[in-house]
Amino acid sequence: MNDHQQDIARQCLEGAERGSLSFPQIIGRLIEAGFESYSVDFRRATAVYYLPDGQGIELVCRASTVAVAPDFDVAAIRVAIGEAQALVPGYSYNGFCDKVRRAGCAGYMVSFPGRRAVYYGRTAETHVEMFPPQA
């Protein structure tokens, strides 16, 4: 992984956390830089960005005081995803992360070739969300 790719990964995480980049913008930048996927682990507060050859960069995410709930509430996770996709007034990535933590989401993985995100709970329950057509 080269320095440019590492910079892009950092910029995308910072842009999400600051609210200066949207999910489609982040996807576009990461794909253009050669990334294939990324994962976020809420319990460790880390994000890992992966290239197709297996190389990756692990970054520290914003810390949160919201714990991952023990029960995986798919309905609440779907609501949070819907708010994110619609960019409802007051939406922020940090707020989204706290909402899905409260709903028992321990982390998620985004696949660009698969055009989906997989959200998972503490007991390995999952919810698969396909990218919206415009993403």
N, C-alpha and C positions, 0 to 999 in steps of 0.2 A: 504494500500500500504506500502510495507516495504522499508527500506533504500536502499537495493540493487536495487529495481525497480526504485526508484527515481534517483539513481546514473546512471542507464542505460539510462533513459530518458535524463538526463543532458548531458551525454557523446554523445548520438546520435545527439542532437541539436548542441552541440559544434563541433562534427565531420562534420556535414553538413556545418556549417558556416565556418569552417576552411578548408574544402575541404579534410579532412583526411578519411572520410567515404563516400562510395557510397550509393545510394538509396537502392539497394539490400542488402548491408551490414547492413544498418540501420533497414530495415524491419526484417531481420533475428534476429538481437539482440533484437529488441522490442518484436517480437513474442516469442522468447526463454524466455524472462523475464515475459511473461504472458500478454502483452498488446494486445488490440483488435483494437485500432485505435488511431489516433491523428488528431488534427486540428491546422491550422495556421491562425491567424487573422492578416492581414497586417496592418489594421488601428490601432489596439491596440499594435502591435508588440509583440504578445504572441503566444505561442504554448501550447496546452493542450494534454497530453497523458492519454488515458483512459484504465482502466481495464474492463473486462466484467461485474463486479459487480457495475459499475458506479463510482468507485473511480477514481480520476485523479490528475494529478500534472500540474499546470500552470507555465510555464517558460517564461522569458523575451527573446525575439528574438533580433537580431541585428537591431538597428535603421537604417532607410533609409531616405534619403532626397527625394526619389521618391514617389510622391503622387499616390494614386489609381485613375486612370483616370475615368471619369464619364461613358464612354461607354465601354461595354463589347465586346472585339474584339476576337471572338473565333478563327479566323484564326491565329492571332498573338500568342495566347496562345498555339495553336497546334504546331506552329513553335518552340516556346520555349521548349515545352515538348519534341518534336522530337530531339532538340539539346541536351537536358539533357539525353535522352535515348541513343543517339549515342555518348555521351561524346565528342562532337566536340572540336577541339583544342580551348583552351581559356575558355572552359566551367567552370563555378563555380556556386554553389548553390546561392550565394549572387547575382550574375549577373542574374541568372534565376528569382529570386524573383523580382528584379527590372524590368526585361522585362515583367513579367506577371502583375505587378502593372501598368506599362505604358499601358498595354492592358486592363485595367479595372478590373483586378482580385482583389477582396477584401480579399480573403482567399481561403483555400481549406481544405478538410477533406479526410483523407486516411483511408480506411477500409481494414483490413487484411483478414477477412473472405470473404468480398465481392470482394477482389482483384481489387480494383479500387480507383481512386481519383476523388473527385468532386470539381471542381473549380467553384467559384461563384462570381458574380459581385455585385455592389452596389444596383442594382434593382432586385436582386435575380435571375438573369439569370444564367444558369449553363452550364458547359461542363463536361461530364463524360469521364474519361480516364481509360480504363482497364489496368491492369498491363501487361507489356510485358511477353511473355511466360517464359523468363529466370529469371524474378524477383521472 
